[in-house]
Amino acid sequence: MKKFTLIAALVAALVSQTTIAPAQAASKGWRYWGYYQAAAKTSVWKAAMTGPTVDIADGSVEGWVFTFSSDDVPSTPPSVKPSFNSICGKTKAQAGLKRIGLVIDFGGAAYAPKGEKIKKTIVRCVVTAKESQGIDVLAQEVDVRSADSGLICGFNGYPAKECGVEITTPKSLLKK
């Protein structure tokens, strides 16, 4: 039965993708907070495939970017490279705690909510408990607003009200 359900889901996904007109598929997308991670001893952002309720190792860098995407995987990482040494190099290790680099990039003007001012990128070294997860690191540094579903909606009041809204693709982001 599980095999049949999986096959039916795959067929439904393929059919839905082939029945959408290409012009329509690229004309809309979502603006939301994309979540990225860079594991300890790496310097490359990877889109997080889980939410921020996972364990993170000392020496890691957590990244958030207010972004636009027509896909469910964010395609634009934070603008600051995930260099743990640059972010936390001057912060000494402490017994029983871990150091996590944190980057929060408030995104670009092309998809900023109308009437809202983009905030300055936050780059910090967070010293936190060994058992802290990504959401704990985030909450130590910014006010987090989330939906009842758990979707992260805003940091420090940006955006003020919306949460993962669908919008028309900004003209500057359309492929020519």
FIFI-502364 format. One record per residue: residue number from 1; chain; x, y, z of N, C-alpha, C in turn. Coordinates in steps of 0.2 Angstrom, whole numbers, plus 5000, padded with zeros to 4 digits. Layout:
   num   cadena    n.X    n.Y    n.Z   ca.X   ca.Y   ca.Z    c.X    c.Y    c.Z
   NUM        A      X      Y      Z      X      Y      Z      X      Y      Z
...
***
This chain:
   num   cadena    n.X    n.Y    n.Z   ca.X   ca.Y   ca.Z    c.X    c.Y    c.Z
     1        A   5004   4994   5000   5000   5000   5000   5004   5006   5000
     2        A   5010   5006   5004   5014   5012   5004   5017   5013   4997
     3        A   5019   5008   4994   5022   5009   4987   5017   5012   4982
     4        A   5011   5010   4983   5006   5013   4978   5005   5020   4980
     5        A   5004   5022   4986   5003   5029   4988   5009   5033   4986
     6        A   5015   5031   4986   5021   5035   4984   5021   5036   4977
     7        A   5019   5030   4973   5019   5031   4966   5013   5036   4964
     8        A   5007   5035   4967   5002   5040   4965   5004   5047   4967
     9        A   5008   5048   4972   5010   5055   4974   5015   5058   4968
    10        A   5019   5053   4966   5024   5055   4961   5021   5057   4955
    11        A   5016   5053   4953   5012   5054   4946   5008   5061   4947
    12        A   5005   5062   4953   5001   5068   4953   5006   5074   4953
    13        A   5012   5074   4956   5016   5079   4956   5019   5080   4949
    14        A   5020   5075   4945   5022   5076   4938   5017   5079   4934
    15        A   5011   5077   4934   5005   5079   4930   5004   5086   4932
    16        A   5004   5088   4938   5003   5095   4940   5008   5100   4937
    17        A   5015   5097   4937   5020   5101   4934   5019   5102   4927
    18        A   5017   5097   4923   5016   5098   4916   5010   5102   4913
    19        A   5005   5103   4918   4999   5106   4916   5000   5114   4917
    20        A   5005   5116   4920   5005   5123   4921   5009   5126   4916
    21        A   5006   5132   4913   5010   5135   4907   5016   5138   4910
    22        A   5022   5138   4906   5028   5140   4908   5028   5148   4910
    23        A   5024   5152   4906   5024   5159   4908   5021   5160   4915
    24        A   5016   5156   4916   5012   5157   4923   5017   5154   4929
    25        A   5021   5149   4927   5025   5146   4932   5030   5151   4935
    26        A   5033   5155   4931   5038   5160   4933   5035   5166   4935
    27        A   5029   5167   4934   5026   5174   4936   5024   5175   4943
    28        A   5024   5170   4947   5023   5171   4954   5028   5167   4958
    29        A   5029   5169   4964   5033   5166   4969   5032   5168   4976
    30        A   5036   5167   4981   5035   5168   4987   5041   5172   4990
    31        A   5039   5177   4995   5045   5180   4998   5044   5178   5006
    32        A   5050   5176   5008   5050   5173   5015   5057   5172   5018
    33        A   5058   5170   5024   5064   5169   5027   5067   5162   5025
    34        A   5072   5163   5021   5076   5156   5019   5081   5155   5024
    35        A   5082   5149   5026   5086   5146   5031   5092   5142   5028
    36        A   5098   5144   5030   5104   5141   5027   5109   5139   5033
    37        A   5113   5135   5032   5118   5132   5037   5125   5131   5033
    38        A   5130   5132   5037   5137   5130   5035   5140   5126   5041
    39        A   5141   5120   5040   5144   5116   5045   5151   5118   5047
    40        A   5153   5116   5053   5159   5118   5056   5165   5116   5051
    41        A   5169   5120   5050   5175   5119   5046   5173   5119   5038
    42        A   5168   5122   5037   5166   5123   5029   5165   5131   5029
    43        A   5165   5133   5022   5163   5140   5021   5158   5141   5015
    44        A   5154   5136   5015   5149   5136   5009   5142   5136   5012
    45        A   5137   5140   5011   5130   5140   5013   5127   5134   5009
    46        A   5123   5130   5013   5118   5125   5011   5111   5127   5013
    47        A   5107   5127   5008   5100   5128   5010   5098   5122   5015
    48        A   5095   5124   5021   5093   5119   5026   5087   5116   5024
    49        A   5087   5109   5024   5081   5105   5022   5076   5104   5028
    50        A   5078   5106   5034   5074   5106   5040   5073   5113   5043
    51        A   5069   5113   5048   5068   5119   5051   5073   5120   5056
    52        A   5073   5126   5060   5079   5127   5065   5078   5124   5071
    53        A   5075   5118   5072   5074   5114   5078   5079   5108   5077
    54        A   5085   5109   5075   5090   5104   5075   5096   5106   5078
    55        A   5100   5101   5081   5106   5102   5084   5111   5105   5079
    56        A   5115   5110   5082   5120   5113   5078   5127   5112   5082
    57        A   5132   5111   5078   5139   5110   5081   5142   5117   5083
    58        A   5146   5117   5088   5151   5122   5089   5155   5123   5083
    59        A   5156   5130   5080   5160   5131   5074   5155   5132   5068
    60        A   5149   5130   5069   5144   5131   5063   5142   5138   5062
    61        A   5139   5140   5056   5136   5146   5055   5129   5145   5053
    62        A   5125   5149   5056   5117   5149   5054   5116   5155   5050
    63        A   5112   5154   5044   5111   5160   5040   5104   5160   5038
    64        A   5101   5167   5038   5094   5168   5037   5094   5174   5032
    65        A   5090   5173   5026   5089   5178   5021   5082   5179   5020
    66        A   5080   5186   5019   5073   5187   5017   5074   5187   5009
    67        A   5070   5182   5006   5072   5181   4999   5065   5180   4995
    68        A   5066   5180   4989   5061   5178   4984   5062   5172   4981
    69        A   5058   5167   4980   5059   5161   4976   5052   5159   4973
    70        A   5053   5156   4967   5047   5153   4964   5047   5145   4965
    71        A   5052   5143   4970   5053   5136   4972   5052   5136   4979
    72        A   5052   5129   4982   5051   5129   4989   5058   5128   4992
    73        A   5063   5129   4988   5070   5129   4991   5073   5136   4990
    74        A   5075   5140   4995   5078   5146   4993   5084   5146   4989
    75        A   5085   5151   4984   5090   5150   4979   5095   5156   4980
    76        A   5094   5160   4985   5099   5166   4986   5101   5165   4993
    77        A   5107   5163   4994   5110   5163   5001   5111   5170   5004
    78        A   5112   5170   5011   5114   5177   5014   5120   5180   5010
    79        A   5121   5186   5010   5126   5190   5006   5133   5190   5010
    80        A   5133   5188   5016   5139   5187   5020   5141   5180   5020
    81        A   5148   5179   5018   5151   5172   5018   5150   5169   5025
    82        A   5149   5163   5025   5149   5159   5032   5156   5157   5034
    83        A   5159   5162   5036   5166   5161   5039   5166   5161   5046
    84        A   5166   5156   5049   5166   5155   5057   5172   5159   5060
    85        A   5178   5159   5057   5184   5163   5059   5182   5170   5059
    86        A   5179   5173   5054   5178   5180   5053   5173   5182   5058
    87        A   5168   5178   5059   5162   5180   5063   5164   5179   5071
    88        A   5167   5173   5072   5168   5171   5079   5175   5171   5081
    89        A   5180   5172   5077   5187   5171   5078   5190   5175   5085
    90        A   5187   5180   5087   5189   5184   5093   5185   5182   5099
    91        A   5180   5177   5098   5177   5175   5104   5180   5169   5107
    92        A   5182   5169   5113   5185   5163   5116   5180   5157   5117
    93        A   5182   5151   5117   5178   5145   5118   5177   5145   5126
    94        A   5171   5143   5128   5170   5143   5135   5167   5136   5137
    95        A   5169   5133   5143   5167   5127   5145   5160   5126   5145
    96        A   5157   5121   5143   5150   5120   5143   5145   5124   5138
    97        A   5149   5128   5134   5145   5132   5129   5148   5131   5122
    98        A   5144   5133   5117   5147   5133   5110   5146   5139   5107
    99        A   5150   5141   5102   5150   5147   5098   5147   5145   5091
   100        A   5142   5149   5089   5139   5149   5083   5139   5155   5079
   101        A   5141   5155   5073   5140   5162   5069   5133   5162   5067
   102        A   5131   5169   5067   5124   5170   5065   5124   5176   5060
   103        A   5121   5175   5054   5120   5180   5049   5113   5180   5047
   104        A   5110   5187   5048   5103   5188   5046   5103   5194   5041
   105        A   5101   5192   5035   5102   5196   5029   5094   5198   5027
   106        A   5093   5205   5028   5086   5207   5027   5084   5208   5019
   107        A   5088   5205   5015   5086   5205   5008   5087   5211   5004
   108        A   5084   5211   4998   5084   5216   4993   5078   5220   4992
   109        A   5079   5226   4989   5074   5231   4987   5069   5228   4982
   110        A   5071   5224   4978   5066   5221   4973   5060   5218   4975
   111        A   5061   5215   4981   5055   5211   4984   5054   5213   4991
   112        A   5056   5218   4993   5054   5221   5000   5047   5223   5000
   113        A   5044   5221   5006   5037   5223   5006   5036   5231   5006
   114        A   5031   5233   5002   5029   5240   5001   5029   5244   5007
   115        A   5033   5249   5007   5033   5254   5013   5037   5252   5018
   116        A   5041   5246   5018   5045   5244   5023   5052   5245   5022
   117        A   5056   5248   5027   5063   5249   5026   5067   5243   5027
   118        A   5072   5241   5023   5076   5235   5024   5081   5236   5029
   119        A   5081   5232   5034   5086   5233   5040   5093   5231   5038
   120        A   5098   5233   5042   5105   5231   5041   5106   5224   5042
   121        A   5110   5221   5038   5112   5214   5040   5115   5213   5047
   122        A   5113   5208   5050   5116   5206   5057   5121   5201   5056
   123        A   5127   5202   5059   5132   5197   5059   5135   5196   5066
   124        A   5134   5191   5069   5136   5190   5076   5138   5183   5078
   125        A   5142   5183   5083   5145   5177   5086   5140   5176   5092
   126        A   5137   5170   5092   5132   5169   5098   5135   5163   5102
   127        A   5136   5165   5109   5138   5160   5113   5132   5157   5117
   128        A   5131   5151   5117   5125   5148   5119   5126   5141   5122
   129        A   5121   5138   5125   5122   5132   5129   5123   5126   5123
   130        A   5127   5121   5126   5128   5115   5121   5122   5112   5118
   131        A   5116   5112   5121   5110   5109   5119   5106   5114   5114
   132        A   5108   5120   5114   5104   5125   5110   5104   5122   5102
   133        A   5098   5124   5100   5096   5122   5093   5096   5129   5089
   134        A   5095   5128   5082   5095   5134   5078   5091   5140   5080
   135        A   5085   5138   5082   5079   5142   5085   5082   5146   5091
   136        A   5085   5143   5095   5088   5146   5102   5093   5151   5100
   137        A   5097   5149   5095   5103   5154   5093   5099   5160   5091
   138        A   5095   5159   5086   5091   5165   5083   5087   5169   5089
   139        A   5084   5166   5093   5080   5170   5098   5084   5173   5103
   140        A   5091   5171   5104   5095   5175   5108   5097   5182   5105
   141        A   5096   5183   5099   5099   5189   5096   5093   5193   5093
   142        A   5088   5190   5091   5082   5194   5088   5076   5192   5090
   143        A   5071   5197   5090   5064   5195   5091   5061   5191   5085
   144        A   5059   5185   5086   5056   5181   5081   5049   5181   5081
   145        A   5046   5182   5075   5038   5181   5075   5037   5175   5070
   146        A   5033   5171   5072   5031   5165   5068   5024   5164   5068
   147        A   5022   5160   5063   5015   5158   5062   5013   5152   5067
   148        A   5007   5151   5068   5005   5145   5072   5008   5139   5069
   149        A   5009   5138   5062   5012   5132   5059   5019   5131   5061
   150        A   5022   5137   5063   5029   5136   5065   5034   5140   5060
   151        A   5030   5142   5054   5034   5146   5049   5037   5152   5052
   152        A   5043   5154   5051   5046   5160   5053   5044   5166   5049
   153        A   5041   5171   5052   5038   5176   5048   5042   5183   5048
   154        A   5045   5184   5054   5049   5190   5054   5054   5191   5060
   155        A   5059   5195   5059   5064   5196   5063   5064   5203   5065
   156        A   5064   5205   5071   5065   5212   5074   5060   5216   5070
   157        A   5054   5214   5069   5048   5218   5066   5049   5218   5058
   158        A   5053   5214   5055   5053   5214   5047   5052   5207   5045
   159        A   5047   5207   5040   5042   5211   5038   5037   5212   5044
   160        A   5034   5218   5044   5030   5220   5050   5024   5215   5051
   161        A   5020   5213   5045   5014   5209   5046   5014   5203   5042
   162        A   5017   5203   5036   5016   5197   5032   5020   5191   5034
   163        A   5018   5185   5031   5021   5179   5032   5021   5174   5026
   164        A   5027   5174   5023   5028   5169   5017   5022   5170   5012
   165        A   5022   5177   5010   5016   5178   5005   5018   5177   4998
   166        A   5013   5175   4993   5014   5174   4986   5014   5181   4983
   167        A   5019   5183   4979   5019   5189   4975   5021   5188   4968
   168        A   5019   5193   4964   5021   5193   4957   5029   5193   4957
   169        A   5032   5189   4952   5040   5190   4952   5042   5197   4950
   170        A   5046   5200   4954   5048   5207   4953   5052   5207   4946
   171        A   5051   5212   4942   5053   5212   4935   5061   5211   4935
   172        A   5064   5214   4940   5071   5214   4940   5074   5207   4941
   173        A   5070   5202   4943   5072   5195   4944   5070   5191   4938
   174        A   5066   5193   4934   5064   5189   4928   5070   5187   4923
   175        A   5070   5181   4921   5075   5179   4916   5074   5182   4910
   176        A   5079   5185   4906   5077   5188   4900   5079   5184   4894
***
